[in-house]
Amino acid sequence: MSDELDLLRDADPVPDQAPHFGDGPLDHRAERRLASLLGQDRRRLRPPRARWLWSLAATAVVPAVALVAVLGGPGGPPAVAAPRPLTVQPRSAPVPLAQMVALADAAAAAGSPGLRRGTHVQSWSLGMSEDGPPVTLPEERVVRWNPDDSRTEVVVATDPDRPGRPVLTDEGDTPHLVSDGHVLSRTTYPPSWSDAPPQARPPHSPAALRAYLTEMAHTHTKAPLTTSQLLDAAQELLGHWTLGARESAALVRLLADAGDLRPAGRLTDRLGRPGEAYVYSGTGVRRMLILDPRTATVLGLETTAARDDPEYGVKAGDVLDYSAWLR
């Protein structure tokens, strides 16, 4: 028993800052991590010093020799380059969030599209280690629910910035290159349902959605969510649901009411879509929310480092995490 407990503590599949800590259900990442742990050969475990620190939480192990092989070695161009932070188009006029609220309300009045359970997201996460340079792991995840409340999750290694090029993945216990489109996992989960967020159906009025996101964030005070907490909660929500026009309108109104998102101007996101950018500068990071300029639907969320971190080779402006949601 002690071996199993040590294994779970080291892997930390459900960190205490996670939205589901406590009495809520596990999210998809935690379920995948627990499933892999249950089938993992303990002889493959490595000392904790070599453990990877993902942009916000995850873990893996990377020998320095493997990093040299993957990245091409000293003096050679890296096989996998980190994405550059998104930049706003020069001389583009920033659009106030209040104007995006009006666009979202107009889209909601049409009544479509509707809310859909499941998600389709492409993401980039920065892996950091004490023993090697940071590396970026891109992947695409599609979650589809069935009428009996079972669901299927497919995770693929792919990077739209470099179509057809090899992709770095943490599949197994050592980061390595795989072919573009390589299926990392295909999992079917049995029927399940919960009346707690984010499993419960999200409401479409701003007040009800605020309460829903507050419950999902597991804040035990009556204080309103901070902008950072609201962005975290929105990202978690979009990891479970594809919002309809009414839910998107409620979410944009909450973001506008937060007051800390600064309009930055027009840009093109990582999937080639036009977007309006809104920036929030938190402690040590800069977060950029990208909205569809026609409907104010959330297209993406980027987190970049606001200052250097020499210990892990991170420089100000490095992309720590990026998510791009598709319908």
Secondary structure, DSSP 8 states (H G I E B T S, - for coil): -HHHHHHHHHH-SS-TTSTTTTTS---HHHHHHHHHHHT--GGG---GGGB-B-SSS---B--HHHHHHHHT-TTS--SS---------TT-----HHHHHHHHHHHHHTT-S--EEEEEEEEEEEEEETTEEEEEEEEEEEEEE-TTS-EEEEEEE--TTSTTS-EEE--TTS-EEE-TTEEEEEEEE-----SSTTTS---SSHHHHHHHHHHHTT--SSS---HHHHHHHHHHHHTTEE--HHHHHHHHHHHHHH---EEEEEEE-TTS-EEEEEEEE-SSEEEEEEE-TTT--EEEEEEEESS-BGGGTB-TT-EEEEEEE--
